[in-house]
Amino acid sequence: MALFKTAKVIMLFISGLFLYMGCATVVSHKQFSHIKAKVAVKTQEQAVRELIQRILPEQASNFAVIIDSNIGPEHVDTFQYLTKENILVITATSGVAASAGFYHFLKYVCFAHVSWSGNQLKIPNPFPKVTEVVTVTSPYKFRYYQNVCTSSYSFAWWNWSRWEREIDWMAINGINLPLAITGQEAIWQKVYLKMGLPQGELDEHFGGPAFLAWSRMGNIHKWGGPRPASWHTYQLNLQHKILARMRSLGMTPVLPAFAGHVPRGLLRLYPKANVSRLGDWGHFNSSYCCTYLLEPTDPLFKNIGRAFIEEQTSEFGTNHIYNTDTFNEMRPRSSDPAYLSSASKAVFDGMTAADSNATWLMQGWLFLDQSFWQPPQIKALLHGVPLGRMILLDLYAEVDPVWKRTESFYGQPFIWCMLHNFGGNLGLYGSIQTVTTGPVQALDAPGSTVIGTGIAPEGIEQNDVMYELMNEMGWKKTPVDPQEWTKNYTRRRYGAESLQAQQAWFLLTRSVYNCTDDHPDHCRTVVVRRPSLKEVPHLWYKEKDVFDAWAALLSVSPIFKIVGTYRYDLVDVTRQSLQLIANGIYKEIMAAYDNKSTDDVHNTSKKLYALFDDMDLLLSSDKHFLLGQWLNSARAIGMNLKEKQLYEYNARNQITLWGPNGEIHDYANKMWSGLIKDYYKPRWYLFEYYLTRSLISHEKFDYTEFISVLLRTETEWTMSTNSYPGTPTGDSVNISRRLFDKYRPQLHY
């Protein structure tokens, strides 16, 4: 343990010793008082008023906002609201807390709803009055948002208009610690160019826009690039707007820091630098993988770390908290605790060389690799940084909580996170029982060092229910009753009470949203998976519950058919039902193949093709399920034809092959109209051909040849430039009803 220079740090060390001795201790929120938005009260009040104006323009005059840091306990957020002289007065400790108070009023007084998939903002008339003060205090210092992968899977093509809506969503959900890593490549450009690296060597280092997350983490380099200079300018300007808005609302944005991954050209400039090459990741070949890692013990490490933060602070300012992940999905070269401790110390020293108040926020994802990260290794890495100067994101706590097997991260504070989503997949999924109890268990555990809750999805804009619930847990001290919460959620989402709608959501809550097998859902359905002879979908629920929920939602269509959030849910549940039916048809195809009947293989395959067409038609009726939205937003950023084509290729490749040769194929699969019909469906035509050829020739199915030919057709699609609609067509309700009638026999109705 390094010598501590101040009494404050000594006290942190002593408190950590008490933790290891089994004494109940809680990390003090006060020690993070320097990590906050330093923005004037009036600025925050004005920012919240403008947020209200954007969300409720016609009722904005009915609200007043007051920021008063003295209304609740120190170092945590509180909001209150009460009607005074026909105006709802929201008083809160920060702009974020005031925004959360505003949304709390919308949800629990007006029964309104704001989500990625749409808003339900039917406000009662006359405007509701609150005659008794409502007070809510968060038990946590922080409510965190984002995964380092979200920037690529969801944010890659966002403009300011989309970012503005997202920051509003963050604020009303009480998020005060968002990751803000947009535009960092522009900063790295300045740092490395000043060091003498030419632009060509930098282009070899960082990848394309859809793959930047993995370039930043040192998993791959170059793939999808190079990015044009206009990209850096665009992202730099965007980051200025993002940070200004976040800070004006009282958020504390987390900025990036140096993890040690360096361009290969650094070896030319510093031939004596202690640089090692990381191992293979994702089956990428040597053209794109095995990034160079500057050993943390090399003096150059600290110099680059300092230079980056100084350059970044000069451009964006700082809130003294930084994210970086040196060994994310990449094993260190040594398991020696001394080495691991020196590695984390060097990363932290690089931060503090430029910012003496720096705190390191690190994703705890690497610790899921338990074959490497045993207690001595974890403890060594964590204790290379003074206690309280590192915050861990227990990234996957709803399935595999690391805090439970590390004595609360051996004294370092942590944030209990729900990861939930991989690759931006669209299947219905959640672990609702764990989410409603897990954060509270961490809060109440003896010796707990939990200081916050968070959501850390790889991709967003799906499964709204899980994110609204998890965000609410950031304000809860006790568990939530899932059924009661879902009942209220249904009323808010659709704008009126309905027993049938509630029944639909009860069925979903006990089935698709109640995964308890600790299996990470990655949308293993035949619809979006490469055809194979042994596909085994991951099912943790009764199919009938989903089919019954579909029927229940259809039964209330006369009441809610004009409500956008209802129509979205109907499409989503219909889509989920169709993917289940597709799994059944696949079993029929394989049974026909096993019975050596070419006619039955063909006839059952035709049923699957028809289902693909039906699903594509359904998804085309809602803007949230359109491939064109993704591709068009990618092309829109390009300044010329060459840039538009580069961005479109990035967008197409990420959601399909994820690499030049399908290295991580289908990881970021999407059930989108256009993709279903033109990418997923043709794969099954080819599969049927090889099945039939195998039966006719009486030879074993040649899977190697099949994949080789399939890869060529998949690659052709990623390189094509045909356009797809960006606006919906057809009526979702009518299409869903026709499909329900068509597939009624498979639903056992």
N, C-alpha and C positions, 0 to 999 in steps of 0.2 A: 504494500500500500504506500503510495507516494506521501511525502510529508505535506501536511496541510498548513497553510500559512495564516489562516484566520480562525478566530474562535467560532465563527458561524459554521465553517466547514467541519470543524472538530465536532460540533454538536450534531451535525448531520451524521458523522461517522458513528458517534455514540448511539444515536437513535437506531442506526443500522445494526449495531451490536445487540441492542435490546431485541430487535426483530429476530435475529438468529437464535437468541436465547429462549425464544418462544413467548416473549412478553408482547401484549397487545400494544401496537403503536400505529399511528397513522401519519403519513407524510403531511406536513403542514402546507396548507394552500398558500400561506404567507410567503414561503420561500420562492414562489413563482410570481411574486407581485411585479417583478420587472418585465415579465412577459405579458404585455397588454398593449392595446392600441392607445397610443398617446395622441389623442385627438380631443379637441375642445367639446364641452358639453353641448354647446349650441350647434356645432357641426353634426353631432350625433342626432340631436333632436330634429334638425332639418332633414337629415338623411332618412330618418324613419317616416317623417311626414311625406317625403317624396315617394317612399316605398308604398305607403298606404294609398297615395294618389295613383300609382301605377296599377295596384291591385283592385281598388274600389274607387274609381274616379268620381262616381256620382254620390258616394257617401263620405268622401274624404273630409268634408267640412264638419262631420259629426265627431271627429276625434281630436284630442289634444295630447301632446307628448311632453313628458317632463323626465329628464335624466337627473337622478339624485342618488349618488353612491352610498348614501347613509340610510337608506330605507330598510336594509336587511343586514344579515351577517357579513362581516368583512371577507373579501377575497372570493366570494361566490356571487352568482347572479340571482336577483330577485325582481319580480314584476308584480305590480298591483294595478287593478283598474276598478273604476267606480264612476257612475253617472253623476255629473254636477251641472246643474242648469242646462239639461238636455244635451250635454256633451260628454262623451265617454273619455275620461281622463286616464291615460296610461302613464303610470310613474314606474320607473325602472332604474336599475343600477348601470345600465349600458344601453347602447342602441340595439344590440342583439337581443337583450332581455326585453326591451320595449317591443321589438318586432315579434318576439315569441308571445308576449302578452296580447298583442293585437290578434295573432292567429289563435290563441287560446280562446279569446272572445268570439272569433268567427266560428270556431269548432263547437264550443260548449254552450254558447248562448244563441248564436244564429244558425247552428247546424250547417255550416258551409265547409268548403273543402278546396284545397289547392294542391295540385300534384303534377308530376311530369306528364301524365296522360290526359290532363285537362283539369279545369276548375269547375266547381259547382258553387256559384256565388249568388244564390237566390236569398237575398237578405230580407227578413221580415219587415213589413210596413204596417204600422209605424216602427221606426227604428227602436230596437230593444233598449230598455233601461236596466241598469245594474244598480240595485238599491243598497246592496251590502258589499263591502269591499272584498274583492277576490285577490288573494295573495298566494304566490307560488315561488318557492326558493329551490334552486338546484342544490343537491348535496355534493355536487362535483365542481371542481375548478374549470374543467374543460369539457366541451362537446366537440369532438373531432369529425372531420369529413375528408374522405378520398383515400384512394390507394394509388401508389405511384403509377400503376398501369391504367388508371382511369383516364389519364391525360391522352393516352393513345387510343384506347378502345371506345371512348365516348367523346372526348373534347377535341380531337385532332382537327376538326374542320369548323369549329365554332367561331362565329363572329361576335362582335360586342353585344348585339341585340340578344343573342342566345345566352351569353355570359351574364348579362344584366338580369335576365329571368332566373338564372341559376343562383345568383348571389341573393336575390330576393327570397328564393326558396330556402337557401341556407339560413338566412336571417330569421324568417318566421318559424323555422324549425329549431331555432336556438343554437345553431352552430357558431361557435366563437373561435375555433381553431382549425381553419381550413388550410389544406396544402395549396401552395401557390407557386408552381414551378414552371409556368409558361415563360418562354423567352430566354431560358437559361443558356441556350446555345449561342445566343448573341453575346452574352457575357464571356462564355468560354472562347469565342472567336477573339475577343479583345485581349484576353489573358494570353492565349497561346501565340497570337500574332506578335504581341510585344516580346514574347520569349524568343521569337525568331522562327517559328514554324510557318511554312508557306501554306497558302490556302489549299493546295492540292492534298497535302498530308492531313489537313483537318477534314476534308471531304471524305477521306478514307476512314476517318474515326467515327463520325456521327452518321446515323442512317437517315432514312426517309421519315416524313412526318408521322406516318402510321406506325412507326417502329421505334420512335425516339425513347420510349420508356425503357426499352431493353438495351439501347445504346448507353443510356445514362447509368444503368446498373451494371454495365460491363459484361452483359451476356453475349451480345453480338456487336459488330461494327459494320458500317458501310451499307448494309442491306436497305434497299428502298431509296437510296440517295443517288447523287448528292442533292442537297436542298439549295435552291438558288438564293442569292443575296436578298431578294425581295421577301423571302420567308422570314429571315431574321428581322428585317425592319417591321414587318407585319406583326410578328409575335412580340417584339419589344414594345411597340405601341399598345398592343392589347394588354400586356402585363401592367403597364402604367395605369390603364383604366381599371383593370381588375383590382390592383392593390389599393388604388385611391378609393374605390367603392367599398371594398372590404373594411378598410380602416375607418372610413367615415361612419360606418355602422357599428364601430366598436369591436370588430373582429381582430384577431391576432394572426395574420397570415404567416405560414411556415415557409421559409425560403430554402432553396437547395444549398448544399455545401459539397466540398471535395471528398470523394470516396477513395480516390487512389487510382482510378482507371485512367490511363493516359494514351495519347496517340502513339503509334509505333515510331513516328518521327522523333519523339523525344530521345530515343536511343542514339540518334544521329547527333543531336545537340549535346547530349550528356552520356557519352559512351561508358562512363564509369558508374552511372546510376544503377542502383540495385533494383532491377526490374525483373519480375517473373511473369510467366504466361499462364493465365488461368485455363482451366480444363474445358472440355467440350460442353456445349449447352445446346439442347434442342436439336441435336443431330445436324447442325449446320457444319459445312465443310470449312477448311482453313481460310477460304476467301472472306468469311464473315464471322468466324468464331475465334475463341481463344484470345480474348482481349489481354492487353498488357496491364499489369498491376504494379505500380510503383510501391516498393516495400515501405511500409509505414516508418521503419527505422531509418530510412534514408533522409538526410537533412532537406533534400529537395521537396519531400512530401509536405513539410510544414510551410515551406516557401510558397508552393503552389496553392495550398489551402488558404493561406493568408491573402495571396494575390486575388484569388477568386472572390472571397467575401469582401475585400476592400473595393474591388471593381463593382460588385453587385450592390454594395451599400451606397457607393457613389451614384449609381443609376437609380436605385429603388428605395434607399433607406433601409432600415431594419427594425424588426421587433424582437431580435435577440434569440430566436429559436430557428433551428436549421434541421433539415432532413437530409440524411444520406445513408446508403446501405452498401457497405463494402462487399459483403459476402452473400448477397441475395441470390439464392439458388446456385451459388458457386462456393465450393468448399475451399477453405484456406489451405495454403500449402503445408501447414503444420498444425497438429492438434496440441502441441505443447502449450500449456496454460500461460507460460511466460511470454511466448510469442503472441498469443491472442490478446493478452493484456497490453503488450506494447503496441499492438496494432490499433486497438480502440483508443489508447492514450494518444497516439500520433494523430488520429483523425480529430480528436477533441482539441489537441494542441494547435492543429491547423486552424480550427475555428477561433479559439481564444487568442491566437496571435493577432487576429484582426478585430475581435470583439471579446473583450474581457468578460462580458456578461452572457456569453453564448451558452445556450442549452441545446443539447443534441436530441432530436426526436428520431428514433430508429424503429423501423418495422421489425416485429418479432417473428416474421415468417420463417427466417432461416432456422429457428429452433425447432421447427417441426421435423427436421432431419435428425432424428434421435440417434441414428447410427453414428453420427459424428458429434453432435452437440449433447454430450453428457454433462452432468452437473459441474465437474471441474472446468470444462471448456466454457460453458455458459457463464459461470461465476467469474472466470478470468476475464472474459470479454467485457462483462458488465462492470467489473471493478477496476478496469483500466481508466474509468472515468469517475470522478468524485461523486459520491452518493448525492442525488438531487440535481445533478447537472446533465443527466440523461433521462429521457422519458421513453418508455417502451410502448409500442402499440401491440397489444395482444391481439393480433390481427384477425385470428380465426377462433375467437373465444367461444363463439356459439357452438362450435363443433369440437375443437381441441384447445382448451384453455391452458396456455403455458404457465400462467401464474400459479396454478394449483400444484404443479410439479417442480416449481423453482422457488418455493418459499416466498412468493410474491416478488419474483425477479430479484431475489437476494438483496432486497432493500431499495432497489431503484424503483421510482414511481412508474406506474403504468396506466394505460387507458384500455378499458374493456371494449373491444370492437366486434361488430358483426361484419364479417366479410361478405357472406351470402352468395355473391355472383362471380362466376368465372367467365371471362371473355365476352361479357355482354350478352350471354345466351338469354333466350326469351321464355324458357319453360317455367311454369308455375312451381315455386319451391320456397320453403322456409322452415325454420326450426323455432316455431312460435313459443313453445313451452320453455325452451332455454332462454330465448330473448326476454321473456316476461319475468324470469327469475334470476338468470345468471348475473347481471350487473349488481343486483341487490345482494346476492350471495358474496360477491367480491367485496362489496362495500362493508358488509357485516363480519367478514372473516377476521379472526384474531391476527393482528400484525399486518393487516392489509395495507398495501401502498397504492391502492387504486386512487386516481385523482380525476378520472373522467370516463366518459363513454364515447363511442364513436361508431361511424359507419364507414366501411372500407371496401366497397365493391370494386371489382375490376372494371365492370361496366354498369351503367345506370339506365334509367328510363325503362324499367320493368318492375313488376311486383311492388307497386306503390305501397301496398298494405304493410309490408315488412319494414319499409323505411320510415313510414309515419309512426309505426309502433316503436321502432328502435329509437327514433329521435325523441319520442315522449319519455322513454326510459331515462333519458338524461336529466329529467326533472323529478324522478320518482325515488322515494326512499323505501317503498314496499313493493312486492310483486303485483302484477296486474292480472285480473281475471280475463283470459283470452276471449271467452264467450261474451261477456258483458262489453268488453272493449270493441269487439267486432260488431256487436249490435249497434253501438253508437256510430262506429265507422260507416256502416252501411247507410244509416240515415243521413250522415253528413255527405257521403259520396254521391248519393242520388237525390238528396233534397227533400225526402219525405219518408215516413215510416212505411214499411211493407213487410208483412210476415213472410211472404214468399221470398223476397230478396234477402231477408235475414237468414232464412233457411238455406238459401244457396251459399251464403258466406259461412254459415256454421258447418256445412258439408265440406267446404274448401279448407276451413280452419282445422278440421280434424283429419284431413287427408293430405293434400299436397303441401299445406303449410305446417305440417306436423311431422317433419322428418326427424326420426330419433335413432337412426342406425349409424350415425357418425360418418356417413358416406357423402363425400363432396358431390353434389349434383352437378353434372356437366352435360345436361341435356342429351342423354344417351338414348335417342330415339332414331329409328331407321330413316326418318324423314331427312335428317341432316347429317347422318353418318355415312361414310363410304360403305357401299354394299360389301357384305362379307358372308361367309357360310355360317358364322357363329356369332351373330350379333345378339347381345344380351342387354336389353334395356334395364335401366335402374328404376325399379318401382318400389316405393315404400308405403304405398297407399292402395286402397281399393278403387279400382277403376269406376265402379258403380257410383261412388260418391261424386266423382267429376261429372259423370253422365247425368246424375240427378241434379247437380248444381246447374248444368246446362238447361235442363228442362225447367227448373225453378226460375232461372233468369228469363227464359223465353216467356214464361207465364205472366211476367209483369211488364212485358214490352208495351202494352197499351198505355201504361202509366208513365213509363220512363223513356220511351223511344226517342224523345227529343233531347234527352240529357246526354251530353257527350261522354261523361265518365261511365255511364251505364253502357253505352254503345261500345266503348273500348273494352269494358269487362266482358261483354257478350262475345265480342270477337276473340278475346284472349281465351276464354273458357271453351269456346267452340274449337279454336285452334288446338288447345290441349286435348280435347276429346278426339279430334281427328288424328292427332299424333298417336294416341292410344289405339285407335282403330287401325292405323297403319302398322303398328307393331303386330297386331293380330293377323293382318294380311301377309306380312312377312313370314310368319309362322306357317301359313298355308302354302306359300311359295316353296319354303324349304321342305315341307311335308311332300309336296308334289315332286320335288327334285329327288327326295329320298325314295319315293315310290317309282322313280324313273319314268314319269309321264310327261312328255314334252307338251302335250295338249293342256294338261292341268297347270304346268308352269306358265304357259302363255296366258291362259285364261285368268289365273290369279294375279299375274303381273299386270294385266289390263285393269284389274280392280285397283291396283296400287297407282297406276298412271292416272286413273280417273280421280282418285283421292287427291293426288298432287294438284290436279287442275282445280278441284273444288277448294282446296286450301288456298291456292293462289288467288282465286276469285274472291274468297272471303277476305283475305288480307288486303286486297286491293281496295277494299271499301273503307279503310281507316288510314289516315295519313301517318300514324305511328308505326305502321307495318309495311312501309314502302321502301324498296331498295333505292328508288329514285331520290328519296330524301337524302340518303347517305352519299350517293355518288354526286348529286347536284351540288351539295354543300362543299364537297371536295373540289370540284371543278371551279366553283365560284371564287375560291381564294386565289387561283392562278391568275397571273398578270398577262400571260400570253398563251398561245396554243401549247407550246412545249411544257410549260408549267402545269397547265390544266391536265394534260395527258399523264404527267408524272404523278400528280396527286390522285387522279382517278385510278391509276394502276396500283398505287399504295392502298387505296380504299378497297379495291376489288381483291387484292391479294391477301390483305389482312383477314378478311371474313371468310376466306376459302382455303387457299394453300398455305398461307402463313410461312412464306419462304419460297425460294426459287424452285424447289423440288418437293413441295408439300411436307416440309420438315415438321410442322406442327399443324397439319391439315385439320380443318374442321374445329379447331379449338375455339375460335371466335364465331362459331356458326350462328346464323340468324334465320329465323323463320319469317322472311320478308317476301312480299309479292314481287315477282320478277326473279328473285333468286331461287324460289321453289320451282318455278316452271322451266327456267332456262339453265340452271346449274345442277340442282339436286335431281330433278326428274330424269334428264338424259343419262345420268350415271346408272340408273336402274334399267334403262333400255340396253345399255352395254352389258350389264350384269346378266340380264335375261339371255342375251346372245351367247355368252360364255357358258351359262348353265345348259342351254339347249345343245350347244356344240359338244359339251362334255357328255351329255346323254346319248347323242347320236353317234359319237365316235367311240363310246364306251371307254373313254379315257378320263383320268382324274382331272378335276377342275384345275386349270392352270392359273393359279392366283397371281403368280409373278408376272405373267404376260398380261393378265387383266389389268393389274395396277399400272403397268408400263403404258398400256394404251390409254387407260383412264387418265393418267397424269397428263398426257398430251392434250386430251380434250379439255381437261380442267384448266391447263395453262392457256389454251386458246381463249377461253372465256375471260380469264384475268387480263389478257392483253387486248381484248376487244374494246370498242368505244361506243357500242350502240346505246342509245339513251333509253331511260325508263321513266315512267310518269312520276311526277312529284306531287300530284294531287290525287285524291281518292276518287273512285268511281263505284257506283252501285250503292244499294241500301243494305247496311250491315244486318239489320233486323230481318228483312225479308230473306236475305241469303242464308242467314243462320237457321231460320225456320225451315227453309227448303232442305237444307242439309240434314237437319234433325229428322225430318220426315224420310229422307232418302236412306239414312243410316239407322233408322229405328230398329230393324232386325238385329243389328250388331249390338245395339244398346240394351237389348232384352226388354223392350217396352211392348 
